[in-house]
Amino acid sequence: MARRAFVTGSAGFIGFHLSQRLLAAGWEVLGLDGISDYYDVTLKRRRHEILAAEPGFRGVEGLLETPGLVRGLVETFRPDAIIHLAAQAGVRHSIDAPRSYVDSNLIGTFEILEAARAVPPQHMLLASTSSAYGANEVMPYAEVHKADHQMSFYAATKKATESMAHSYAHLYGLPTTMFRFFTVYGPWGRPDMALFKFVKAILYGEAIDVYNQGDMRRDFTYIDDLVEGIVRLIDAAPGTAPVGEFDSLSPVAPWRVVNIGNGAPVQLLDFVAAIEAATGQAAQKNLLPMQPGDVPATWADATLIEALIGALPRTDIRTGVQRFVDWYRTYYRA
Ligand code: NAD
């Protein structure tokens, strides 16, 4: 019988790619997404339509925080794995619209945890973020480092979900992995993120806003590499196998925090140069100061994930950016 995955945020960027990958591997996938209007809903609906064309997929449109919705779906579907990706994302938006982060990230995650308590999956996997490391200046970021000075409300809510999930792992013995993703990019990527905005502006001859005068580094992680890490980790639930010195951040709970990142940060101006090469057009840059909530650099220590599941593919930035630009040109006929 096919294994069953409940994927939240299935019309989102990562949820869409992950669902495609699970379906190709023979999983049955139940996707839930509220199709929020934070960015282009047409893009989200298109992703869900593509998934719906696959026989193993069922998509439900609804909000996590709707009382009883998640619990009802989980009781009926009885997933082997719950992969909770739905969230209100975005660092800057969290300063303008913090309440949506409370609703989606805190209440939404609570509903997921309650459903998992009622019908425990073999493995529960939830998305946190490199932003959880906050003002940590020790590079690269390793899971054993302190992460307690979040710089944005987005990061604060994601860090809070880590504590919430840890308490459920501990109290109810739920095998739980909390991912910290590092700036994910690739085809079907998010319109609110730098790559999408920069490519669009450059193709239409408009200027791009480059923060901190371009002196920023991001550990850009290509979507297929990230999805590969998630899929392999599904079968590496904590508590089921010894994992050496990284066994757990807690001595008790079947729990772990795992970075998924490329491990090779790229300077923002090199990132822009990769877009210029892929589009064949020069960028006009507005060099601006650092934005509130941002951090100057992110960098994943990938030692733990590779100890758990082996070496991961690492698509280089030029190849990844080229694939995005090719997708963008086709999808938007640009
Ligand atoms: P996304 O915005 O494309 O996908 C999230 C999806 O969740 C959206 O389709 C949205 O409609 C849905 N959603 C939001 N609130 C909801 C709610 N209350 N109920 C139901 N659905 C809701 O974002 P993404 O880039 O695919 O990110 C997926 C996860 O990874 C998020 O948890 C995000 O915080 C995390 N993350 C992403 C990145 C990145 O670079 N993309 C980096 C770090 C962490």
Boltz pocket constraint, residues with backbone or C-beta under 6 A from the ligand:
constraints:
  - pocket:
      binder: B
      contacts: [[A, 8], [A, 9], [A, 10], [A, 11], [A, 12], [A, 13], [A, 14], [A, 15], [A, 32], [A, 33], [A, 34], [A, 35], [A, 36], [A, 44], [A, 62], [A, 63], [A, 64], [A, 65], [A, 84], [A, 85], [A, 86], [A, 87], [A, 88], [A, 89], [A, 90], [A, 103], [A, 104], [A, 105], [A, 108], [A, 127], [A, 128], [A, 129], [A, 130], [A, 180], [A, 181], [A, 182], [A, 183], [A, 184], [A, 185], [A, 190]]
      max_distance: 6.0
